[in-house]
């Protein structure tokens, strides 16, 4: 299964990342190494509209 559509941001600073998280609130999830977020999204158990 493929994940639901989402918007991806690649901030270049912590300030920019925090600003994006503040702007999108609970709709945003942080994508970092070693997480199981992508497999969870593939099964549509998590459906964030924004990845930072």
mmJSON file of the N, C-alpha and C atoms, coordinates in Angstrom:
{"data_MODEL":{"atom_site":{
"group_PDB":["ATOM","ATOM","ATOM","ATOM","ATOM","ATOM","ATOM","ATOM","ATOM","ATOM","ATOM","ATOM","ATOM","ATOM","ATOM","ATOM","ATOM","ATOM","ATOM","ATOM","ATOM","ATOM","ATOM","ATOM","ATOM","ATOM","ATOM","ATOM","ATOM","ATOM","ATOM","ATOM","ATOM","ATOM","ATOM","ATOM","ATOM","ATOM","ATOM","ATOM","ATOM","ATOM","ATOM","ATOM","ATOM","ATOM","ATOM","ATOM","ATOM","ATOM","ATOM","ATOM","ATOM","ATOM","ATOM","ATOM","ATOM","ATOM","ATOM","ATOM","ATOM","ATOM","ATOM","ATOM","ATOM","ATOM","ATOM","ATOM","ATOM","ATOM","ATOM","ATOM","ATOM","ATOM","ATOM","ATOM","ATOM","ATOM","ATOM","ATOM","ATOM","ATOM","ATOM","ATOM","ATOM","ATOM","ATOM","ATOM","ATOM","ATOM","ATOM","ATOM","ATOM","ATOM","ATOM","ATOM","ATOM","ATOM","ATOM","ATOM","ATOM","ATOM","ATOM","ATOM","ATOM","ATOM","ATOM","ATOM","ATOM","ATOM","ATOM","ATOM","ATOM","ATOM","ATOM","ATOM","ATOM","ATOM","ATOM","ATOM","ATOM","ATOM","ATOM","ATOM","ATOM","ATOM","ATOM","ATOM","ATOM","ATOM","ATOM","ATOM","ATOM","ATOM","ATOM","ATOM","ATOM","ATOM","ATOM","ATOM","ATOM","ATOM","ATOM","ATOM","ATOM","ATOM","ATOM","ATOM","ATOM","ATOM","ATOM","ATOM","ATOM","ATOM","ATOM","ATOM"],
"id":[1,2,3,4,5,6,7,8,9,10,11,12,13,14,15,16,17,18,19,20,21,22,23,24,25,26,27,28,29,30,31,32,33,34,35,36,37,38,39,40,41,42,43,44,45,46,47,48,49,50,51,52,53,54,55,56,57,58,59,60,61,62,63,64,65,66,67,68,69,70,71,72,73,74,75,76,77,78,79,80,81,82,83,84,85,86,87,88,89,90,91,92,93,94,95,96,97,98,99,100,101,102,103,104,105,106,107,108,109,110,111,112,113,114,115,116,117,118,119,120,121,122,123,124,125,126,127,128,129,130,131,132,133,134,135,136,137,138,139,140,141,142,143,144,145,146,147,148,149,150,151,152,153,154,155,156],
"type_symbol":["N","C","C","N","C","C","N","C","C","N","C","C","N","C","C","N","C","C","N","C","C","N","C","C","N","C","C","N","C","C","N","C","C","N","C","C","N","C","C","N","C","C","N","C","C","N","C","C","N","C","C","N","C","C","N","C","C","N","C","C","N","C","C","N","C","C","N","C","C","N","C","C","N","C","C","N","C","C","N","C","C","N","C","C","N","C","C","N","C","C","N","C","C","N","C","C","N","C","C","N","C","C","N","C","C","N","C","C","N","C","C","N","C","C","N","C","C","N","C","C","N","C","C","N","C","C","N","C","C","N","C","C","N","C","C","N","C","C","N","C","C","N","C","C","N","C","C","N","C","C","N","C","C","N","C","C"],
"label_atom_id":["N","CA","C","N","CA","C","N","CA","C","N","CA","C","N","CA","C","N","CA","C","N","CA","C","N","CA","C","N","CA","C","N","CA","C","N","CA","C","N","CA","C","N","CA","C","N","CA","C","N","CA","C","N","CA","C","N","CA","C","N","CA","C","N","CA","C","N","CA","C","N","CA","C","N","CA","C","N","CA","C","N","CA","C","N","CA","C","N","CA","C","N","CA","C","N","CA","C","N","CA","C","N","CA","C","N","CA","C","N","CA","C","N","CA","C","N","CA","C","N","CA","C","N","CA","C","N","CA","C","N","CA","C","N","CA","C","N","CA","C","N","CA","C","N","CA","C","N","CA","C","N","CA","C","N","CA","C","N","CA","C","N","CA","C","N","CA","C","N","CA","C","N","CA","C","N","CA","C","N","CA","C"],
"label_alt_id":[null,null,null,null,null,null,null,null,null,null,null,null,null,null,null,null,null,null,null,null,null,null,null,null,null,null,null,null,null,null,null,null,null,null,null,null,null,null,null,null,null,null,null,null,null,null,null,null,null,null,null,null,null,null,null,null,null,null,null,null,null,null,null,null,null,null,null,null,null,null,null,null,null,null,null,null,null,null,null,null,null,null,null,null,null,null,null,null,null,null,null,null,null,null,null,null,null,null,null,null,null,null,null,null,null,null,null,null,null,null,null,null,null,null,null,null,null,null,null,null,null,null,null,null,null,null,null,null,null,null,null,null,null,null,null,null,null,null,null,null,null,null,null,null,null,null,null,null,null,null,null,null,null,null,null,null],
"label_comp_id":["UNK","UNK","UNK","UNK","UNK","UNK","UNK","UNK","UNK","UNK","UNK","UNK","UNK","UNK","UNK","UNK","UNK","UNK","UNK","UNK","UNK","UNK","UNK","UNK","UNK","UNK","UNK","UNK","UNK","UNK","UNK","UNK","UNK","UNK","UNK","UNK","UNK","UNK","UNK","UNK","UNK","UNK","UNK","UNK","UNK","UNK","UNK","UNK","UNK","UNK","UNK","UNK","UNK","UNK","UNK","UNK","UNK","UNK","UNK","UNK","UNK","UNK","UNK","UNK","UNK","UNK","UNK","UNK","UNK","UNK","UNK","UNK","UNK","UNK","UNK","UNK","UNK","UNK","UNK","UNK","UNK","UNK","UNK","UNK","UNK","UNK","UNK","UNK","UNK","UNK","UNK","UNK","UNK","UNK","UNK","UNK","UNK","UNK","UNK","UNK","UNK","UNK","UNK","UNK","UNK","UNK","UNK","UNK","UNK","UNK","UNK","UNK","UNK","UNK","UNK","UNK","UNK","UNK","UNK","UNK","UNK","UNK","UNK","UNK","UNK","UNK","UNK","UNK","UNK","UNK","UNK","UNK","UNK","UNK","UNK","UNK","UNK","UNK","UNK","UNK","UNK","UNK","UNK","UNK","UNK","UNK","UNK","UNK","UNK","UNK","UNK","UNK","UNK","UNK","UNK","UNK"],
"label_asym_id":["A","A","A","A","A","A","A","A","A","A","A","A","A","A","A","A","A","A","A","A","A","A","A","A","A","A","A","A","A","A","A","A","A","A","A","A","A","A","A","A","A","A","A","A","A","A","A","A","A","A","A","A","A","A","A","A","A","A","A","A","A","A","A","A","A","A","A","A","A","A","A","A","A","A","A","A","A","A","A","A","A","A","A","A","A","A","A","A","A","A","A","A","A","A","A","A","A","A","A","A","A","A","A","A","A","A","A","A","A","A","A","A","A","A","A","A","A","A","A","A","A","A","A","A","A","A","A","A","A","A","A","A","A","A","A","A","A","A","A","A","A","A","A","A","A","A","A","A","A","A","A","A","A","A","A","A"],
"label_entity_id":["1","1","1","1","1","1","1","1","1","1","1","1","1","1","1","1","1","1","1","1","1","1","1","1","1","1","1","1","1","1","1","1","1","1","1","1","1","1","1","1","1","1","1","1","1","1","1","1","1","1","1","1","1","1","1","1","1","1","1","1","1","1","1","1","1","1","1","1","1","1","1","1","1","1","1","1","1","1","1","1","1","1","1","1","1","1","1","1","1","1","1","1","1","1","1","1","1","1","1","1","1","1","1","1","1","1","1","1","1","1","1","1","1","1","1","1","1","1","1","1","1","1","1","1","1","1","1","1","1","1","1","1","1","1","1","1","1","1","1","1","1","1","1","1","1","1","1","1","1","1","1","1","1","1","1","1"],
"label_seq_id":[1,1,1,2,2,2,3,3,3,4,4,4,5,5,5,6,6,6,7,7,7,8,8,8,9,9,9,10,10,10,11,11,11,12,12,12,13,13,13,14,14,14,15,15,15,16,16,16,17,17,17,18,18,18,19,19,19,20,20,20,21,21,21,22,22,22,23,23,23,24,24,24,25,25,25,26,26,26,27,27,27,28,28,28,29,29,29,30,30,30,31,31,31,32,32,32,33,33,33,34,34,34,35,35,35,36,36,36,37,37,37,38,38,38,39,39,39,40,40,40,41,41,41,42,42,42,43,43,43,44,44,44,45,45,45,46,46,46,47,47,47,48,48,48,49,49,49,50,50,50,51,51,51,52,52,52],
"pdbx_PDB_ins_code":[null,null,null,null,null,null,null,null,null,null,null,null,null,null,null,null,null,null,null,null,null,null,null,null,null,null,null,null,null,null,null,null,null,null,null,null,null,null,null,null,null,null,null,null,null,null,null,null,null,null,null,null,null,null,null,null,null,null,null,null,null,null,null,null,null,null,null,null,null,null,null,null,null,null,null,null,null,null,null,null,null,null,null,null,null,null,null,null,null,null,null,null,null,null,null,null,null,null,null,null,null,null,null,null,null,null,null,null,null,null,null,null,null,null,null,null,null,null,null,null,null,null,null,null,null,null,null,null,null,null,null,null,null,null,null,null,null,null,null,null,null,null,null,null,null,null,null,null,null,null,null,null,null,null,null,null],
"Cartn_x":[0.851,0.0,0.898,0.443,1.195,0.635,1.504,1.023,0.067,-0.719,-1.588,-0.702,-1.194,-0.392,0.07,1.285,1.823,2.768,3.033,3.968,5.259,6.406,7.705,8.509,9.072,9.951,11.296,12.385,13.732,14.381,14.103,14.661,16.183,16.816,18.277,18.786,17.867,18.269,17.224,17.626,16.697,15.587,15.931,14.935,13.862,14.28,13.325,12.46,13.06,12.303,11.256,11.642,10.704,9.588,9.929,8.922,7.897,8.364,7.449,6.557,7.145,6.357,5.32,5.69,4.749,3.617,3.958,2.962,1.947,2.418,1.523,0.994,1.544,1.029,0.976,-0.16,-0.315,-0.383,-0.532,-0.546,0.856,1.892,3.278,3.929,4.807,5.617,7.063,7.97,9.398,9.89,10.573,11.161,12.643,13.082,14.478,14.953,16.246,16.8,16.379,16.186,15.88,14.445,13.575,12.175,11.382,10.275,9.379,8.204,8.362,7.265,6.858,7.809,7.481,6.723,7.176,6.372,4.975,4.875,3.573,2.687,3.292,2.535,2.111,2.973,2.627,1.397,1.231,0.047,-1.113,-0.873,-1.868,-2.326,-1.422,-1.694,-1.378,-0.499,-0.201,-0.393,-1.065,-1.327,-1.05,0.216,0.516,0.407,-0.036,-0.129,1.18,2.081,3.357,4.461,5.581,6.788,7.865,8.532,9.616,10.887],
"Cartn_y":[-1.178,0.0,1.242,2.271,3.523,4.489,5.391,6.362,7.382,7.995,9.097,10.267,11.148,12.295,13.153,13.673,14.551,15.554,16.618,17.653,17.456,17.586,17.364,18.659,18.967,20.122,19.636,20.179,19.856,21.135,21.488,22.726,22.646,23.798,23.851,24.347,24.636,25.075,24.634,24.624,24.276,25.311,26.568,27.643,27.422,27.058,26.801,25.575,24.53,23.325,23.629,24.36,24.715,25.598,26.499,27.362,26.542,25.555,24.692,23.879,23.342,22.563,23.442,24.676,25.609,25.954,26.154,26.534,25.411,24.168,23.062,22.278,22.503,21.886,20.371,19.819,18.367,17.687,18.448,17.863,17.501,17.986,17.754,16.683,15.906,14.913,15.12,14.856,14.978,13.654,13.728,12.55,12.548,11.524,11.43,9.992,9.806,8.473,7.463,6.231,5.141,5.062,5.87,5.844,4.85,4.446,3.545,4.311,5.615,6.439,6.058,5.853,5.553,4.229,3.13,1.904,2.084,2.848,3.112,3.901,4.835,5.6,4.705,3.763,2.854,2.015,1.65,0.906,1.837,3.14,4.184,4.171,3.738,3.825,5.231,5.92,7.335,8.052,9.198,9.948,11.435,11.787,13.213,13.903,15.139,15.882,16.591,16.676,17.364,16.565,16.381,15.802,16.869,16.996,17.971,17.195],
"Cartn_z":[0.0,0.0,0.0,-0.634,-0.674,0.361,0.861,1.854,1.244,2.104,1.69,1.248,0.402,-0.044,1.141,1.019,2.056,1.417,2.151,1.715,2.499,1.829,2.462,2.487,3.654,3.807,4.331,3.809,4.26,4.789,6.048,6.595,6.695,6.588,6.651,7.992,8.914,10.25,11.267,12.507,13.585,13.668,13.485,13.538,12.471,11.267,10.189,10.503,11.056,11.409,12.471,13.497,14.563,14.016,13.112,12.5,11.715,10.96,10.203,11.135,12.192,13.15,13.838,14.131,14.75,13.78,12.519,11.511,11.263,11.166,10.808,12.008,13.182,14.407,14.341,14.758,14.847,13.481,12.407,11.065,10.587,11.285,10.881,11.744,11.111,11.814,11.405,12.351,12.081,11.502,10.387,9.766,10.111,10.832,11.243,11.043,11.029,10.805,11.862,11.42,12.337,12.799,12.229,12.651,11.828,12.379,11.656,11.056,10.885,10.385,8.96,8.071,6.671,6.546,7.168,7.092,7.69,8.758,9.374,8.417,7.685,6.69,5.522,5.134,4.035,4.366,5.625,6.061,6.414,6.253,6.552,8.007,8.89,10.319,10.818,10.106,10.354,9.027,9.066,7.838,8.029,8.33,8.462,7.112,7.127,5.871,5.546,6.557,6.376,7.055,6.352,6.941,6.949,8.087,8.239,8.497],
"occupancy":[1.0,1.0,1.0,1.0,1.0,1.0,1.0,1.0,1.0,1.0,1.0,1.0,1.0,1.0,1.0,1.0,1.0,1.0,1.0,1.0,1.0,1.0,1.0,1.0,1.0,1.0,1.0,1.0,1.0,1.0,1.0,1.0,1.0,1.0,1.0,1.0,1.0,1.0,1.0,1.0,1.0,1.0,1.0,1.0,1.0,1.0,1.0,1.0,1.0,1.0,1.0,1.0,1.0,1.0,1.0,1.0,1.0,1.0,1.0,1.0,1.0,1.0,1.0,1.0,1.0,1.0,1.0,1.0,1.0,1.0,1.0,1.0,1.0,1.0,1.0,1.0,1.0,1.0,1.0,1.0,1.0,1.0,1.0,1.0,1.0,1.0,1.0,1.0,1.0,1.0,1.0,1.0,1.0,1.0,1.0,1.0,1.0,1.0,1.0,1.0,1.0,1.0,1.0,1.0,1.0,1.0,1.0,1.0,1.0,1.0,1.0,1.0,1.0,1.0,1.0,1.0,1.0,1.0,1.0,1.0,1.0,1.0,1.0,1.0,1.0,1.0,1.0,1.0,1.0,1.0,1.0,1.0,1.0,1.0,1.0,1.0,1.0,1.0,1.0,1.0,1.0,1.0,1.0,1.0,1.0,1.0,1.0,1.0,1.0,1.0,1.0,1.0,1.0,1.0,1.0,1.0],
"B_iso_or_equiv":[0.0,0.0,0.0,0.0,0.0,0.0,0.0,0.0,0.0,0.0,0.0,0.0,0.0,0.0,0.0,0.0,0.0,0.0,0.0,0.0,0.0,0.0,0.0,0.0,0.0,0.0,0.0,0.0,0.0,0.0,0.0,0.0,0.0,0.0,0.0,0.0,0.0,0.0,0.0,0.0,0.0,0.0,0.0,0.0,0.0,0.0,0.0,0.0,0.0,0.0,0.0,0.0,0.0,0.0,0.0,0.0,0.0,0.0,0.0,0.0,0.0,0.0,0.0,0.0,0.0,0.0,0.0,0.0,0.0,0.0,0.0,0.0,0.0,0.0,0.0,0.0,0.0,0.0,0.0,0.0,0.0,0.0,0.0,0.0,0.0,0.0,0.0,0.0,0.0,0.0,0.0,0.0,0.0,0.0,0.0,0.0,0.0,0.0,0.0,0.0,0.0,0.0,0.0,0.0,0.0,0.0,0.0,0.0,0.0,0.0,0.0,0.0,0.0,0.0,0.0,0.0,0.0,0.0,0.0,0.0,0.0,0.0,0.0,0.0,0.0,0.0,0.0,0.0,0.0,0.0,0.0,0.0,0.0,0.0,0.0,0.0,0.0,0.0,0.0,0.0,0.0,0.0,0.0,0.0,0.0,0.0,0.0,0.0,0.0,0.0,0.0,0.0,0.0,0.0,0.0,0.0],
"pdbx_formal_charge":[null,null,null,null,null,null,null,null,null,null,null,null,null,null,null,null,null,null,null,null,null,null,null,null,null,null,null,null,null,null,null,null,null,null,null,null,null,null,null,null,null,null,null,null,null,null,null,null,null,null,null,null,null,null,null,null,null,null,null,null,null,null,null,null,null,null,null,null,null,null,null,null,null,null,null,null,null,null,null,null,null,null,null,null,null,null,null,null,null,null,null,null,null,null,null,null,null,null,null,null,null,null,null,null,null,null,null,null,null,null,null,null,null,null,null,null,null,null,null,null,null,null,null,null,null,null,null,null,null,null,null,null,null,null,null,null,null,null,null,null,null,null,null,null,null,null,null,null,null,null,null,null,null,null,null,null],
"auth_seq_id":[1,1,1,2,2,2,3,3,3,4,4,4,5,5,5,6,6,6,7,7,7,8,8,8,9,9,9,10,10,10,11,11,11,12,12,12,13,13,13,14,14,14,15,15,15,16,16,16,17,17,17,18,18,18,19,19,19,20,20,20,21,21,21,22,22,22,23,23,23,24,24,24,25,25,25,26,26,26,27,27,27,28,28,28,29,29,29,30,30,30,31,31,31,32,32,32,33,33,33,34,34,34,35,35,35,36,36,36,37,37,37,38,38,38,39,39,39,40,40,40,41,41,41,42,42,42,43,43,43,44,44,44,45,45,45,46,46,46,47,47,47,48,48,48,49,49,49,50,50,50,51,51,51,52,52,52],
"auth_comp_id":["UNK","UNK","UNK","UNK","UNK","UNK","UNK","UNK","UNK","UNK","UNK","UNK","UNK","UNK","UNK","UNK","UNK","UNK","UNK","UNK","UNK","UNK","UNK","UNK","UNK","UNK","UNK","UNK","UNK","UNK","UNK","UNK","UNK","UNK","UNK","UNK","UNK","UNK","UNK","UNK","UNK","UNK","UNK","UNK","UNK","UNK","UNK","UNK","UNK","UNK","UNK","UNK","UNK","UNK","UNK","UNK","UNK","UNK","UNK","UNK","UNK","UNK","UNK","UNK","UNK","UNK","UNK","UNK","UNK","UNK","UNK","UNK","UNK","UNK","UNK","UNK","UNK","UNK","UNK","UNK","UNK","UNK","UNK","UNK","UNK","UNK","UNK","UNK","UNK","UNK","UNK","UNK","UNK","UNK","UNK","UNK","UNK","UNK","UNK","UNK","UNK","UNK","UNK","UNK","UNK","UNK","UNK","UNK","UNK","UNK","UNK","UNK","UNK","UNK","UNK","UNK","UNK","UNK","UNK","UNK","UNK","UNK","UNK","UNK","UNK","UNK","UNK","UNK","UNK","UNK","UNK","UNK","UNK","UNK","UNK","UNK","UNK","UNK","UNK","UNK","UNK","UNK","UNK","UNK","UNK","UNK","UNK","UNK","UNK","UNK","UNK","UNK","UNK","UNK","UNK","UNK"],
"auth_asym_id":["A","A","A","A","A","A","A","A","A","A","A","A","A","A","A","A","A","A","A","A","A","A","A","A","A","A","A","A","A","A","A","A","A","A","A","A","A","A","A","A","A","A","A","A","A","A","A","A","A","A","A","A","A","A","A","A","A","A","A","A","A","A","A","A","A","A","A","A","A","A","A","A","A","A","A","A","A","A","A","A","A","A","A","A","A","A","A","A","A","A","A","A","A","A","A","A","A","A","A","A","A","A","A","A","A","A","A","A","A","A","A","A","A","A","A","A","A","A","A","A","A","A","A","A","A","A","A","A","A","A","A","A","A","A","A","A","A","A","A","A","A","A","A","A","A","A","A","A","A","A","A","A","A","A","A","A"],
"auth_atom_id":["N","CA","C","N","CA","C","N","CA","C","N","CA","C","N","CA","C","N","CA","C","N","CA","C","N","CA","C","N","CA","C","N","CA","C","N","CA","C","N","CA","C","N","CA","C","N","CA","C","N","CA","C","N","CA","C","N","CA","C","N","CA","C","N","CA","C","N","CA","C","N","CA","C","N","CA","C","N","CA","C","N","CA","C","N","CA","C","N","CA","C","N","CA","C","N","CA","C","N","CA","C","N","CA","C","N","CA","C","N","CA","C","N","CA","C","N","CA","C","N","CA","C","N","CA","C","N","CA","C","N","CA","C","N","CA","C","N","CA","C","N","CA","C","N","CA","C","N","CA","C","N","CA","C","N","CA","C","N","CA","C","N","CA","C","N","CA","C","N","CA","C","N","CA","C","N","CA","C","N","CA","C"],
"pdbx_PDB_model_num":[1,1,1,1,1,1,1,1,1,1,1,1,1,1,1,1,1,1,1,1,1,1,1,1,1,1,1,1,1,1,1,1,1,1,1,1,1,1,1,1,1,1,1,1,1,1,1,1,1,1,1,1,1,1,1,1,1,1,1,1,1,1,1,1,1,1,1,1,1,1,1,1,1,1,1,1,1,1,1,1,1,1,1,1,1,1,1,1,1,1,1,1,1,1,1,1,1,1,1,1,1,1,1,1,1,1,1,1,1,1,1,1,1,1,1,1,1,1,1,1,1,1,1,1,1,1,1,1,1,1,1,1,1,1,1,1,1,1,1,1,1,1,1,1,1,1,1,1,1,1,1,1,1,1,1,1]
}}}
